Amino acid sequence: MLRVAIVSDVFRGSGLGNYHRSRELFFFLKKKKLKTDFFLYNKFLSSKNFYNVIIIDLPLRSYNLDILSKYRNSFILSLDHNQKYKVDANISIFKKSSYAIKNFVNLKYSIIRREFKKYEASFNRNLLFISIGSSDIRNKRFYLKKKYSKYFKKVFLSETTTKKLVRKYNNQKKFISNMKNCLLGISNGGTTLLELIYFKKIVIVYPQNSSEKKFAYFLKRKGFKIFINPRKIDRNFLKKILNYKQKQRAIDDKGVYRIWNVIYKLYNKEY
């Protein structure tokens, strides 16, 4: 039987995007009856098991991946590969990696969490959703709430994570309910931005770093109705953008199936 390891990580300031994506892939592979183990990076360092396929999904930070050299007979794949370590393939929603032998790049590889699939979107003009990443590394959330509150009857402001972030964020009914019910969302340029687009929301984006800024502009060039670091916020601006319609059928819930299809074909040398 095919044995798979998924390696991700979380740390203060990293956000939860990589973790949630890896977790979703883990549940999908388990459902397919594959022997699959999920590791945070430090735990994987002490693993002594052999894996046919190793999937790494790491946040933007420099990691020592020399441990992978002992898995010379394994197929090593990375999601949105950002490390300076050679891998067999990179499956990305945004950009290629020169450290991957093969690259598969398309927004269709976006993974939407299973919790989101239970909800149908509605559009409340009086509700504003704000989530500037799970870490809010620039401390903008309260400033933004104050800035926008006078224009909306209700403002939902997401919490930041703590050291118990994994347990705390496994059940986010309030977070998802407010996201799916708003018409306008404010987010950073990471996973929350994609989730808002999945629900077809108009989005104002405040990127937290240069990578998020590049990704936000990439989406804007693709035709999504997103507004990046708007300078002037007033009633006329908000009235105008609330009349826009988000791009349709752009991000769906089939990304995890497509990723597995690529992995399966690569492993079986069908590509």
N, C-alpha and C positions, 0 to 999 in steps of 0.2 A: 504493500500500500504506500502511496505517495505520502511523504512526511514533510510538513511545512512549518517553518518558523517565521513569525512576524516580529520585527524588532522596531519599537518606537521609543519615545521618551517624552517626559514633561519636566519642566523646571520653572522656577519663579521667573516670570517674564516671557515664557515661551508660548503661552496660549495652549489651547486644547485641540486645535485643528488636526494635527498629526495623530494624536492619541485617538480621537473619535473616529477618524478615517480608518486607522488600523484596527480598531475594535470592531468596526462594521464589517471589514473584510474577514476578520477572525470568525465572527458569528456566521457569516455566509459560508465559509469553508467548513466549519463544524457541521453546518446543516447539510453539507454535501458528503458528510461522513468521512472527511479527510482527517488524518491525524495531524492536528494543528496546535502549536504552542505559541502563546503570546508572551513576549518579554518586554520589559523596559530595559534600556541599554545596559545598565549596570548588572542586571540579573543575567543577561545573555552572556556576559563576559565569563561567567562561571559554568555555563552549560557544557556538558560533555557528550550530548547526543548528536547523532548524525541526522542531517536534514537534506532531502533531495532538492528542496527549494527554500531559499531564504529571501524574505521580503523585508527590506529596510524602509522605514518611513520616519525620518528624523527631522526635528526642527532645525532652524537656521542657527547652527553652532558648529564649531570644529570638533569632530569626533575622531578618535583613533580606531580605525577599522581594520587594523592589521590582523586582528583576531580572525577575520574572514579568510585569511590565507590558509588556515588549516582545513577549510571547507573547499578544497580544490576540485572535488568531484561534485560539488553542489552547483545548482543554477542560482545565481545571485541577481536579484532584481530590486530596483529602488523606485519609490513613488516620489515624483518631483525631486529628483536627485540633486542635492546641493553640496555633496562632499567631494573632496579631491581623492577619490578612490575609484579604481576601475571596476565597473559592474557589467554584467552581461546585457542588461536592458534597463532603460528608464521609461516609466509610464508617467506622463506629466500632463497637467491641464494647461500649462503655460509656455514652457520653454525647453529646448533641448539641453543635453549635458554632453560636453566633450569627453567626459569620463565614462560614458556608456557606449558599449559596442553597437547597440541598437536603441533608437528613440521612437517612442510612440506618443505623439503630442496632440491633444485635442480636448476641448472642454467636455466632450462626452464622457471622459473618464472621471468627472466630478462624482464624489460619493456623497449621497444624502443619507443621513442617519435614519434608521428604521422608525424611530420615534416620530419623525416628521411625516412619514407616509400615511399615518392614521388621520391626518387633518386635511380638511378642505379649506382653501383660503377664502376669506371674506375681506371687505375693504371699508374700514371705518375712517372717515376723513378727520374725525375728532380725536383719534388715538395716534400718538407718536411713539414709536419703538426706538430705544437707544441702547446699543450694546457696542462699546468700543473695545472689543476683544475681551477675553477672560482675564487679562492682566492689567489693561489700561495703563500701559507703561509711561504714557505722557500725562496721566492724571487729568484727562479732559472731560470725564463723564459728568461731574457735577456742574462744571462750567457750561457744558452743552445743554444740560437740563434747564439751567437758569435762563440761558439765552433763548431757548425755543419754547419754554413753558407758556409764555403769554399768548402764543398762537394756537394752542391746543387745549381741549378740555381735560384730556388725560394724557400723562406722559409715563410710559413704563421705562424704568432704568434698570438694566441688568446688574447683578452683583459681580464683583470680581471674585476670583478663586482664592482658596487658602491652601494650606499644605494637604488638606484632605480633599483636594479638588476632584479626584476620581470618583469617590463615593458621593460627594455633594452634587456632582453634575450628571450622574446617571439618570436622574429623574428630573426633568426640567419642564414639567407641564405648564407652569405659569409663564416661563420664558417662551415656549413654543406657542402657547395660546395667544399671547400678545403679539408675537411676530406674525402669526397667520391672520390676525384680525386687523392689523394696521393697514393704512394705505401708503404711508411714508415711513421708512426706516432710516436710522442713522447708524453707521457701522464703521469699523476699521476696514482695511483692505484684505481681510483674510476669509476664514470659513464662514463667518456670519454674513458677509456680503453675498457669497454664493447661496446661502440658505434663504436670504431675502429675495434674491432673484428667482430661486426655485418657486417661491410663493408669489412671484410676479409683482413684487413691490417696487415702487420708486425708491431710490436709495441716495442719500447724501453720504459721502465717504470722507472720512478723516484718517488717512493712512498713518500708521504708527512708525513706519520705517521706510527705507528706500525700496525694499522689495515689494512691500504692499503698495507703494505709490506706482511702481512699474506695472503691477498686476491690475490696479484700478484703471490706469490709462489703457492697458491692453483691452480690458472689457469695454471701456468707452468707445474705443476704435471699432469694436465688434458690433456697435450699435445699441448697447444697453443704455437704458435711461438712468444714468448715475451722474452725480454732480460732486466733483472732487474739490474739497476745501473752498467752498463758495465764499467770496469776500463780503458780499452784501446780503444780509438776511433780513427780509421784511415781509409784510403780508402779501405784497404783489408778487414777489418771487415765489413764495410758497403756493399761492393760488395758481400760478402758472404751471409749476411742476406737478401739482396734484391733479392736473387735468391730462397729464401724459399717461400713456399705457405702456407697461413694460413689454419688452420683446417676448414673444410667445415661443413655447416649445424649445427653449434654448438649453435649459438644464433640467434633466429629469432624474428619476430614481433608478436608472438602469446602469449607472456607472460601475457598480461593483460586479455586475455580470460581465460587462465588457472587459474589465481588468482581468477577471479570471479567464476569460476566453483567450486573451493575449498570452497570459502565463501558460495556459494549457498547451497552446499551439507552439509557443517557444520551446517549452520543455520537451515536447514531442517532435521538435524540429520540423514543424509545418510552415514556419516562416523562413 
